[in-house]
């Protein structure tokens, strides 16, 4: 039996429409997303800050050239929860 993964987002990073955010994050959790998509669906961090956390090794990501990264939303949220600042 397959169970759906649920994404737990800390209150600090919740967007205004919590239900829509969780649904979108759950749908996107099965694929890698860009920094901008992570910003739009899951966290309230600015794209620059997300890239900075990737460069610092806080958020795991795949570099696909220049400033572009692909990120697993579940892993990113776990990492942000561990290191909120």
N, C-alpha and C positions, 0 to 999 in steps of 0.2 A: 504494500500500500504506500503510495507516494503522498508525502505531506507537503503542503505549500510552505515556502519559507516566508516568514514575516519579518519585516524590517522594523527595528525599534529605533526611533530617532529621538535623541535627547531633547527635552523641552526648549533648550536654548536655541536649537537649530530648526524647530518646527516652523513651517510657513503658516500663513493665515488659514488656509483650508486644509486642515489636518487629514481628513478622509481622502481627498483627492491626492494629496501628497503621498500617503501610504499606498494607495492603489497604484499610482504611477511608479513609485519606487519598487513595489513588488513586481510589476510588469517588466521594469528595466533591469531588475536584479539578475535576470537570466542572461544578460549580455554585458559587454563592456560598453561604457559610455564616455563621452568627451567631458572635459572640464565644465563647459557651458551647460551641458545637460545635467550634470551633477548639481551645479548651482541652481538650475531651474527647478529640479524635481525634489531634491533631498535636503540640501543644506543652505543656510543663509550666508555662507561665506562667499566673498567675492571671488571671481575666477582667478584674480592675481594671487589671492591668499591660498587658494587650493593649489595652484602651481608651485607656490613657495613651499607649502607643506610637502608636496611631491619631491621637490629638489632636496629638501632637508631629510627625506626618507621617512617621514611620518605617515604619509599616505602612499601605499603601494600602487604603482602604475607602470604602463608600458609606454615608452617614448616612441612616437611615430614620425619624428622629424621636427626640427625647430622647437617651438613651444607647444606642440600638440602632444597630448597624452590620452591614452585609453585607460579607464579606471573601472574596476568592479565596484558597484555602489555598496554592496554589503561590506566588503573589506574597508572601503573608505569610511563608512559610518562607524564601524568598529574602531578604526584607528583614531577618528576624531573624538570618539567617546573616551578613549584612553588618554589622549593628549588634546584637551579642549582649547589650549592656548598656544 
